[in-house]
Amino acid sequence: MFPDATSFSDDPHLILFPTTLTSLSLSEFQNLESLASLSLQTLTSLEELRIYSCPKLRSILPREGLLPDTLSQLLIRWCPHRKQRYSKEEGDDWPKIAHIPHVEINN
């Protein structure tokens, strides 16, 4: 639908998800580089976040650097840049997602 998108709008009023959203899946964004502007931390009911086949994705964390406390599952597949940054205990951003009970990141 948005094959050339590199990020989502910086205007928080343009993309609004309901705070009651419990699951969010993003896939096949071939040029997507960042999710920082999605304000994921405002999704106070979000339990599952799945990101698939976004080969250029570099940042999944919002500007505030936190994902919702309600998040119990984070799945990232076929996003090669993420494996190193979020790998358990070694990745630079692991401390920011370590609170999530189920984290699965692979290529």
N, C-alpha and C positions, 0 to 999 in steps of 0.2 A: 504494500500500500504506500509506503514511504521509502522507496529503495535508496534514495540518496541522503537520507537523514543521518547527520553526524551526532546530533544531540537533540534533546527536547527543548522546547521554548524556555527561555529564561524568565518569561512572564508567568508567575504562578497562577494567574487567573485564566490562562489559556488551556492548561491541562489540569483538570480537577478530577481526582478520584474520590469516590465516597469514602469517608473514614471507616465505614463498615466493611470495606473490601477485605476479604480474608485470604485471597489467593491472587497472585499476579504472575503472568507468564509473558515473557518477551522473547520473540524468536525471529530469526532470519533478517535481522537488520545488518546488512553486509557492511555498511559504513559507519555504524553507530560507535562513537568513541566514549561517550559519557552518559551516565544517568544522574549526574549531580544535580541537575535542575528539576528533577521530578519531585522533590520534597517527600521522599519516602517515609521520613520520620513522622509525618503527619498522619500516616495510615495506622491509626492506633489499634486496629483490629487485624492487621496483616499477620498471617501465620506462615504463609508459604510464598517464597519468591523464587521463580525459575527463570533462568536466562539461558537460551540456547542459540547456537550458531550466530554469534555476533563477533566475527573474527578480529575486528579492530577495537573492540571495547577495552578501554583502559581503566575507567573509573566506574564503580558501582555505588560508591558511597555518596550520600548527599553532602552538600557543602558543610553541613554541621558535623559530618564525619560519623554519624550514628545511623544505624538502622533501627526500626521499632523494636522495643523490648518484647513485644508479642511474637516476634518472628521465631518460629520453631524449626523451620526448614529453609535452607538456602541451597539451591542446586544451580551450578554453573557448568554448562557443557559446551564444548567446541568453541571456547573463547580463549585462545592460547595465551594471551597476555595476562590473564587472571591467575593462572595456576601458580606462578612464582610469587606474586604479591600476597596472595591469600593462603599459601600453603601453611599447614598446621605447624605452629611453633617457630617456623623459620621465615615466613613471609613478613614483609614490612607492615602489612595491614591486618595480619592475623589477630592482634589484640582488639581490633575494632569489630571483629565478627566472632570472637571466641565465646561469647555468651549464647550463641545460637546452638541449640542442642544437636541438630543434624546439619552438617555442612558437607557438601559433596562437590568437589571441583575436579573436573577432568577434561581431557581433550579428546 
